[in-house]
């Protein structure tokens, strides 16, 4: 196998192996840093994981940006994702999905998540969801006060449609 | 009735005259196309042949239905089961052989290596440790994606703590190696102008003017060392294998002993 002449003794890049449905077992899908090339990838897989590669395809995904008022300074690093699909000489089947989620306290997590969602809704709803006719009751009470004081006529208005 | 004003030449050739009287004359086909139409004067052999429209009167008809096409096996039960080799390199992404490590497993790690501990280690050991750290970070990154997708519950905090520990070890290794590089560069720089140091590569490099520890002068000590090397060839060979002489000034490389 041919590799580059430059020797890198302390490689500093992280790759993640992604689970991809519909991908044949002789293919593997990785997310890689944006500055890594196919040649680097081939080298990396051979020297770190002892896997020989037949071919590599790469693509860059653009991540949609959050709205301007929320956008923070770290966002620039997450604008693009580079992924590579690697054809392996020997097949590798991605391990099966976890079925039993109890080691991760899934019940507690889901309940806490729902609670957080409800709390968020409550905080940002401006009292609309909690109205229960309270606002309209206040309006009616105010009108009655004005009528008693003689500042408002009792003629009922036609409903606006 | 007068004939239309048509030139005499055309009238006689193309248009049948109204004045034909004989009823036995055969009814000629009326056509304005010249008689030599269809016979190309350009002698083009590729005329009329189109790959797009598949017209080629000279090509033989291909009977595709005669060739039996391979039929795909759609029934998954009949597919040959693919077994991953137990020693496949990519299993290093899954140390527990499952797609996710539990939070307990993720949290079962000690503290990061201290710089003071790493200073005692050789380059080979540090190099190996570096690769272990890199591969561990890959495992953590893979599991972060899987957890993001699956959302099984808690586990992010444990994984992030583990990642931070690994990163701290890696930064320690890097700092130790940088320290050594600076020390080497400085030593080299000072040695060039130091009269007590001989960087030629022949014999001992440090030749102090007045050694306080030995009664014999340095040259004699050096000569003795050379004599012992030459005396025993086996010892000499072993010594040669283990001792790497310093580079000569001409062929001196700028690469540090780190590599």
Interface residues (C-beta under 8 A of the other chain):
Chain A: X7 X9 X10 X11 X12 X13 X14 X15 X16 X17 X18 X19 X25 X28 X31 X45 X48 X49 X50 X51 X88 X90 X91 X92 X93 X94 X95 X96 X97 X98 X101 X103 X104 X105 X106 X108 X109 X110
Chain B: X82 X83 X84 X85 X88 X89 X90 X91 X92 X93 X94 X97 X98 X99 X100 X102 X103 X104 X127 X130 X131 X134 X135 X137 X138 X141 X142 X144 X145 X146 X149 X150 X151 X152 X153 X154 X155 X170 X173 X174 X177 X258 X259
